[in-house]
Amino acid sequence: MNSAARTSSPRRVAVVGAGMVGLSTAWYLQEAGVDVTVVDRDGVAAGSSWGNAGWLTPSIAVPLPEPSVLQYGLRAVLSPSSPVYVPPTANPRLLRFLAQFARNCTPARWQQAMRALIPLNNEALAAYDELEQGGVEARTKAASPFTAAFRSVEDSRALLDEFEHIEACGQRVDFEVVDGDRARAEEPALADSVATAIRIHGERFIDPAAYVHSIADSVQKRGGRLVTGTSVEHIRSTDREVVIAGEPYDAVVVATGAWIGAHGRQVGVRRIVQAGRGYSFTVKVDDVPRGPVYFPTQRLACTPVGDRLRIAGMMEFRDADAPRDPRRIDALVGAARTMLAGAHLDQREDEWVGARPCTSDGLPLIGASNDPRVFIAGGHGMWGVTLGPVTGRLLAEQIVTGVRPEQLRSVDPLR
């Protein structure tokens, strides 16, 4: 934590960002008796919290920069149909991010980042339990089963190898391998092309938009203020207070997702946070899966949401506010046709693109900035929903006590 010390614990705190991370932080600050105001330029769950897959899978929450990413090659990442897509660009900031990202795609750096994530992963589901025990009305659902499916045994080897690497770093993955016939018997939505599957135990899932709205409702019921339609451009700090949107607070938490970099630069955070955009849509399916279904080779994530199936995927490194690229939806549809049975893919609803906040080392930014009144919470990549509540709990502890929890040491925003 910054060496500058506050004279007392903050009583009034503003949280900028009404997604999973920001609202979880607000909720845990309230647990410590803090008066909280949440400010968002759009509204609750308006960013990447809305249309993502909603997986709570801490046992497989891993750093995004991994050695296999480099196997795509330049031609693949420049193709709009590729699961990982980088549009041709001259943007120097994006090019710098990509160069840093590539340098982190080594086994040694992946292992270092994985060990840093494990303390957060280990407490992720318990933080959800605390939210629900404390008044959040939404509920997590057991992913029974969580199924990763493949067209061949050879394809499944990559995920099994990843499990070995995860366990070598000190985190357990509870799984079993089943053949295609058994997988289809348990999840009839799997196509005949599925030859083998891996069932992962102990995971959960949510409807992320509904869950984030439920946290917002709880924050407001407990006296918190929610201000939407207000864009925070500048953070102005004095010796006694920090001012955003014309109002003074004792401290401010910046949790603006893929836009966090612009705010962070004002308070000494130099890590680039790049938008890694994902796409999704929902469809009717003849047999709604009992739990999430994952197609790792195609980078396709499917989650039951009511009587529909949300199909999500893709990683697109481009500007967070760029318009939706219909070719990316087409790529999702094409992949889904080969792996799903009974999915009405020509009758799509809720087509969506959202920007995940990605860092070049695959680790979030959680903690104090170089201004002792301004804190950062973001950069979780694909794991903002999984790790949002535990982020909020640990950061609230740091803000209130002035002492950084050991779990946050490796995710210091000033690293």
C-alpha positions in Angstrom: 0.0 0.0 0.0 1.1 3.6 -0.6 3.2 4.8 2.3 1.0 7.9 2.8 -1.4 7.2 5.7 -4.9 8.3 6.4 -5.7 9.7 9.8 -8.9 7.6 10.1 -11.0 5.0 8.4 -13.1 6.5 5.5 -16.7 7.0 6.3 -18.0 8.0 2.9 -16.8 6.1 -0.2 -17.7 6.4 -3.8 -17.5 3.4 -6.1 -17.3 4.2 -9.8 -18.7 1.3 -11.7 -21.9 -0.7 -11.2 -20.8 -4.1 -12.4 -20.0 -7.2 -10.4 -16.7 -5.9 -9.1 -17.9 -2.4 -8.1 -21.1 -3.4 -6.5 -19.5 -6.3 -4.6 -17.0 -3.8 -3.2 -19.8 -1.4 -2.3 -21.6 -4.2 -0.5 -18.6 -5.3 1.6 -17.8 -1.7 2.4 -21.3 -1.5 3.9 -20.6 -4.5 5.9 -17.9 -2.5 7.6 -20.3 0.4 8.3 -19.2 2.7 5.4 -21.6 5.1 3.7 -21.5 4.1 0.0 -22.4 5.8 -3.3 -22.1 3.9 -6.5 -21.8 5.9 -9.7 -22.1 4.6 -13.3 -22.2 6.3 -16.6 -24.9 3.9 -17.9 -26.5 1.7 -15.2 -26.3 -1.6 -13.3 -24.7 -4.4 -15.1 -24.4 -2.4 -18.3 -20.9 -3.6 -19.2 -19.3 -7.0 -19.3 -21.4 -8.1 -16.3 -24.5 -8.4 -18.5 -24.0 -10.9 -21.3 -21.2 -13.1 -20.3 -21.4 -16.8 -19.5 -21.9 -16.4 -15.8 -19.5 -19.2 -14.8 -18.3 -19.4 -11.2 -15.4 -21.7 -11.9 -12.5 -20.8 -9.6 -10.8 -24.2 -10.1 -10.1 -23.3 -13.7 -9.7 -19.6 -13.4 -6.3 -19.2 -15.0 -4.2 -16.3 -16.5 -5.2 -15.4 -20.0 -1.6 -15.2 -21.4 -0.7 -18.9 -21.8 1.8 -20.6 -24.1 -0.9 -22.1 -26.3 -2.0 -18.6 -27.4 1.2 -18.2 -29.3 0.3 -21.3 -31.4 -2.4 -19.4 -33.2 0.0 -17.6 -35.3 -0.3 -14.2 -37.1 -2.6 -15.4 -39.9 -5.1 -16.9 -37.4 -5.4 -13.9 -35.1 -6.0 -11.6 -38.0 -9.0 -13.7 -39.1 -12.5 -12.5 -38.0 -13.5 -16.1 -37.6 -10.7 -17.0 -35.1 -11.5 -17.4 -31.4 -8.7 -14.9 -30.7 -9.0 -11.9 -33.1 -6.8 -8.8 -33.4 -8.1 -6.5 -36.2 -5.3 -4.9 -38.2 -4.3 -1.8 -36.3 -1.7 1.0 -35.9 -2.9 1.8 -32.4 0.4 2.1 -30.5 -1.2 1.4 -27.1 -2.7 -1.9 -28.4 0.5 -2.9 -30.1 2.4 -2.3 -26.9 -0.2 -4.4 -25.0 0.1 -7.2 -27.5 3.9 -7.2 -27.3 3.7 -7.3 -23.5 1.0 -10.0 -23.6 3.2 -12.2 -25.9 6.2 -11.9 -23.5 4.0 -13.3 -20.7 2.9 -16.4 -22.8 5.7 -18.5 -21.3 5.3 -21.5 -19.0 7.3 -19.7 -16.2 5.3 -16.5 -16.3 2.0 -18.4 -16.5 3.0 -20.4 -13.5 3.9 -17.2 -11.6 0.6 -15.6 -12.4 -1.3 -18.8 -11.6 0.1 -18.9 -8.1 -0.9 -15.3 -7.6 -4.5 -16.1 -8.6 -4.9 -19.2 -6.3 -5.5 -17.2 -3.1 -8.3 -15.4 -4.8 -9.7 -18.5 -6.4 -9.7 -20.4 -3.1 -12.1 -17.8 -1.5 -14.2 -17.0 -4.5 -17.3 -19.2 -3.8 -17.2 -18.4 -0.1 -17.6 -14.7 -0.9 -20.8 -15.5 -2.9 -22.1 -17.4 0.1 -21.5 -14.3 2.3 -23.4 -12.1 -0.1 -26.4 -14.5 0.0 -26.3 -14.9 3.7 -26.1 -11.2 4.1 -29.3 -10.3 2.2 -28.6 -10.6 -1.6 -31.6 -12.5 -2.8 -30.2 -14.0 -6.0 -28.7 -17.5 -5.7 -25.8 -19.3 -7.3 -26.6 -22.6 -9.0 -24.6 -25.8 -8.7 -23.0 -26.7 -12.0 -24.0 -30.3 -11.9 -22.5 -31.2 -14.2 -20.1 -28.7 -15.8 -19.2 -30.4 -19.0 -16.2 -29.7 -21.3 -16.8 -31.5 -24.6 -14.5 -32.4 -27.5 -14.6 -34.0 -30.9 -11.7 -36.2 -30.2 -9.6 -37.6 -27.4 -6.6 -35.8 -28.9 -8.5 -32.4 -28.6 -9.1 -33.1 -24.9 -5.4 -33.5 -24.1 -4.9 -29.7 -24.0 -7.3 -29.2 -21.2 -6.1 -32.2 -19.3 -2.5 -30.8 -19.6 -3.8 -27.5 -18.3 -5.3 -29.3 -15.2 -1.9 -30.8 -14.6 -0.3 -27.3 -14.7 -2.9 -25.9 -12.4 -2.4 -28.7 -9.9 1.4 -28.3 -10.1 0.9 -24.7 -9.0 -1.1 -25.8 -5.9 -4.7 -25.7 -6.9 -6.9 -28.8 -7.2 -9.3 -29.6 -10.0 -11.9 -32.2 -9.3 -12.8 -33.9 -12.7 -13.6 -37.1 -14.5 -13.3 -38.1 -18.1 -16.4 -39.7 -19.8 -17.0 -41.0 -23.3 -19.3 -39.3 -25.8 -22.2 -41.6 -25.3 -22.3 -41.0 -21.5 -21.8 -37.3 -22.0 -24.8 -37.1 -24.4 -26.9 -39.2 -22.1 -26.4 -36.6 -19.4 -26.5 -33.6 -21.7 -28.6 -34.4 -24.8 -27.8 -30.9 -26.2 -24.3 -32.3 -27.2 -24.0 -33.2 -30.9 -23.1 -36.6 -32.2 -19.7 -35.2 -33.1 -18.7 -35.2 -29.4 -16.4 -38.1 -28.8 -15.3 -37.4 -25.2 -16.0 -35.0 -22.4 -14.5 -33.9 -19.1 -16.9 -33.3 -16.1 -15.6 -30.8 -13.7 -17.1 -31.0 -10.2 -17.7 -28.3 -7.5 -18.4 -25.4 -9.8 -21.4 -23.0 -10.0 -23.1 -20.6 -12.4 -25.4 -17.6 -12.3 -27.4 -15.4 -14.6 -24.9 -12.5 -14.2 -27.2 -9.6 -15.0 -29.8 -10.8 -12.6 -27.3 -11.4 -9.9 -25.6 -8.0 -10.2 -29.0 -6.3 -10.1 -29.7 -8.3 -6.9 -26.5 -7.0 -5.3 -27.5 -3.4 -6.3 -30.9 -3.9 -4.7 -29.2 -5.1 -1.5 -26.8 -2.1 -1.5 -29.7 0.3 -1.9 -31.9 -1.4 0.8 -29.0 -1.0 3.2 -28.9 2.8 2.6 -26.4 2.9 -0.3 -27.0 5.5 -3.1 -26.9 4.5 -6.8 -26.3 7.3 -9.3 -26.6 6.3 -12.9 -26.2 8.4 -16.1 -23.1 10.1 -14.6 -19.8 9.8 -16.4 -16.7 10.3 -14.2 -13.9 11.8 -16.2 -11.6 13.2 -13.6 -10.6 12.3 -10.0 -9.5 15.4 -8.0 -7.8 14.7 -4.7 -6.9 17.1 -1.9 -5.3 16.6 1.5 -8.7 16.0 3.1 -11.0 14.5 0.4 -11.3 13.2 -3.1 -13.9 14.7 -5.5 -15.7 13.0 -8.3 -18.8 14.3 -10.3 -18.7 17.4 -8.1 -19.1 15.5 -4.8 -16.5 15.0 -2.0 -15.7 11.6 -0.5 -13.2 10.2 1.9 -12.1 7.6 -0.7 -13.0 6.4 -4.2 -12.9 3.0 -5.7 -12.5 2.8 -9.5 -14.1 -0.3 -10.9 -14.9 0.8 -14.5 -14.0 -2.5 -16.2 -12.3 -2.0 -19.6 -12.3 1.7 -19.1 -10.3 1.5 -15.9 -7.0 2.4 -17.6 -7.9 6.0 -18.3 -8.8 6.6 -14.6 -5.9 4.6 -13.4 -3.4 6.7 -15.3 -4.5 9.7 -13.3 -3.3 8.1 -10.1 -0.1 6.4 -11.2 -1.3 3.1 -12.6 0.8 2.4 -15.7 -0.4 -1.1 -16.5 -2.4 -1.2 -19.8 -5.9 -2.5 -19.5 -7.0 -3.6 -22.9 -10.6 -4.4 -23.9 -10.9 -8.1 -24.7 -14.3 -8.2 -26.2 -16.6 -11.2 -26.0 -19.8 -11.9 -27.9 -22.9 -13.7 -26.9 -26.6 -14.4 -27.8 -29.4 -16.7 -26.5 -31.3 -19.3 -28.3 -34.0 -21.9 -27.6 -32.7 -25.4 -27.4 -34.6 -28.7 -27.5 -32.9 -30.0 -24.4 -31.7 -27.3 -22.0 -28.4 -28.5 -20.4 -28.5 -29.0 -16.6 -25.3 -27.0 -16.3 -22.7 -25.1 -18.3 -21.2 -26.7 -21.3 -17.8 -25.7 -22.6 -16.1 -26.4 -25.9 -12.5 -25.5 -25.3 -11.2 -26.2 -28.8 -13.8 -23.8 -30.2 -13.6 -21.4 -27.2 -17.3 -21.7 -26.9 -19.1 -21.2 -23.5 -22.8 -22.2 -23.1 -24.9 -21.5 -20.0 -28.6 -22.2 -19.3 -30.5 -19.0 -18.6 -34.1 -19.9 -17.8 -35.5 -21.8 -20.7 -32.8 -20.6 -23.1 -29.1 -21.2 -23.7 -26.6 -18.4 -23.7 -23.8 -19.0 -26.2 -20.8 -16.9 -25.6 -17.2 -16.7 -26.6 -14.5 -15.0 -28.6 -11.6 -12.8 -27.6 -11.3 -9.6 -29.7 -8.6 -7.1 -28.8 -10.0 -3.8 -30.0 -11.5 -0.6 -28.7 -14.1 -1.2 -26.0 -16.6 1.2 -27.6 -16.2 -0.1 -31.2 -19.4 -1.3 -32.9 -20.4 -5.0 -32.8 -18.8 -7.0 -35.6 -21.5 -9.3 -37.1 -18.7 -11.6 -38.4 -17.9 -12.6 -34.8 -21.5 -13.6 -34.2 -21.4 -15.7 -37.4 -18.2 -17.4 -36.1 -20.0 -18.3 -32.8 -22.9 -19.7 -34.7 -20.7 -21.7 -37.0 -18.8 -23.2 -34.0 -22.1 -23.9 -32.2 -23.6 -25.8 -35.2 -20.8 -28.4 -35.1 -21.1 -29.0 -31.3 -24.7 -28.6 -30.2 -27.8 -30.6 -31.1 -31.3 -29.1 -31.1 -30.2 -25.5 -30.8 -32.3 -23.0 -32.8 -29.4 -20.9 -34.0 -31.3 -19.0 -36.6 -33.6 -17.6 -34.0 -31.1 -15.7 -31.9 -32.0 -13.1 -29.3 -30.0 -10.8 -27.1 -27.0 -10.5 -29.5 -24.4 -8.7 -27.4 -20.8 -7.6 -27.3 -19.0 -6.7 -24.0 -15.5 -5.6 -23.1 -13.5 -7.7 -20.6 -10.7 -5.7 -19.0 -7.5 -7.6 -19.7 -4.0 -7.0 -18.5 -0.8 -8.2 -20.2 0.2 -10.5 -17.3 -3.3 -12.0 -16.8 -3.6 -10.6 -13.2 -6.2 -8.1 -12.0 -5.4 -4.7 -10.5 -6.7 -4.6 -6.9 -5.6 -2.2 -4.2 -4.3 1.3 -3.6 -3.1 3.7 -6.2 -0.4 6.3 -5.6 -3.1 8.4 -4.1 -4.0 6.9 -0.7 -7.6 7.9 -1.2 -8.1 6.2 -4.6 -8.3 2.5 -5.0 -8.4 0.3 -8.1 -10.5 -2.8 -8.7 -10.5 -4.4 -12.2 -8.5 -6.1 -14.9 -9.9 -9.5 -14.2 -10.1 -10.5 -17.9 -12.6 -13.4 -18.2 -12.9 -13.9 -14.4 -14.6 -10.7 -13.2 -17.8 -12.6 -12.4 -16.0 -15.5 -10.7 -13.7 -13.2 -8.7 -15.8 -10.0 -8.3 -17.2 -10.7 -4.7 -13.8 -11.9 -3.3 -12.2 -8.8 -4.8 -14.8 -6.7 -3.1 -14.3 -8.4 0.3 -10.5 -8.1 0.3 -10.4 -4.5 -1.1 -13.0 -3.3 1.4 -10.8 -4.8 4.2 -7.9 -2.8 2.9 -9.8 0.4 2.5 -11.3 0.2 6.0 -8.2 -1.0 7.9 -5.5 0.6 5.9 -3.7 -2.8 5.8 -3.4 -4.7 2.5 -4.5 -8.4 2.8 -1.8 -10.8 1.8 -4.0 -12.2 -1.0 -3.7 -8.9 -2.8 0.1 -8.6 -2.7 0.7 -9.9 -6.2 -2.1 -7.9 -7.8 -1.0 -4.5 -6.7 -2.1 -1.9 -9.3 1.3 -0.2 -9.0 3.3 -3.4 -9.8 
